[in-house]
């Protein structure tokens, strides 16, 4: 089947090869001017190189644009509050949903585009965050004692990609250190990492004491230098979500913490916490700006924090933009074309 757009921007499954021509930013430090990326009819990247050196498959769709590169990976979203098609149309090819009722998480995990990994419900104390607020309808599961926690996490692990622990005292009771450790131990036995909502110094310390693998927000309470160093030494990663904190009034502290963490060598990844006021589906230009300028990662570093490199032999996650987003981050606001596996989106006027 040959593909033709039927609306200004439509995501459809195609059965032919697609060739992306333009200056290619691979994402691993490789820049190819006048480059080419070829995606076969199965949605797999088969070639990356100079356009003069890479043959165009017969009957391929050709996309010509100023810049070709990997689409964004948003490490913190809530798909309950954003349409998947809008996410892809905004240049995001992969997301991680970090809080949803089990049935919704299972359904989103099967989406063709964007690619989705899930955490399912947040694990919290009875009556804890977010069970009495935005997550009152199945977004939370309660941990009561060590044996019950081990059973709960063991059962959940087969249905999710990561396990999420909530340590938010502003939203109600929080799991004790003993229970937090039980969550981590059970998840690790089942081969799952544990990501954690922890914004204050005390809760970050509890998360580290429990052995979590990642903090899903940059903390908003100023972090002492010794705690920053401990996070770096422990190898715990951090997801940014700076824009949403800026909207809520705690952005300055979060940005300062993120800058200190990056300076200490902590891996800070792009994430938006889609679902909060002011954060829209698709690329969050402000988040990328904050990482590049305020946190000090630079435009290239911010883009690396928000993408996974293109690789031959891997399922496609390719975006075509009119211009290089490292020079003008606003280029993300209207991608010319996006491909996730065999799912392809192209705007009318692209060719």
PEHU-V817639 format. One record per helix or strand. SS is the DSSP state (helix for helix, strand for strand). FROM is the first residue (numbers start at 1). LEN is the number of residues. If there is no record, write none. Layout:
ss=<SS/SS>
from=<FROM/FROM>
len=<LEN/LEN>
//
This chain:
ss=<strand/strand/strand/strand/helix/strand/strand/helix/helix/strand/helix/strand/strand/strand/helix/strand/helix/helix/strand/helix/strand/helix/strand/helix/helix/strand/strand/helix/helix/strand/strand/strand/helix/strand/strand>
from=<9/18/31/44/51/61/72/79/84/92/102/115/122/140/146/162/169/177/193/201/214/225/237/242/251/268/274/285/298/307/315/317/329/337/343>
len=<5/8/9/7/3/10/6/3/6/6/8/4/3/3/12/6/3/13/6/10/2/10/3/7/13/2/1/10/8/1/1/5/6/4/5>
//
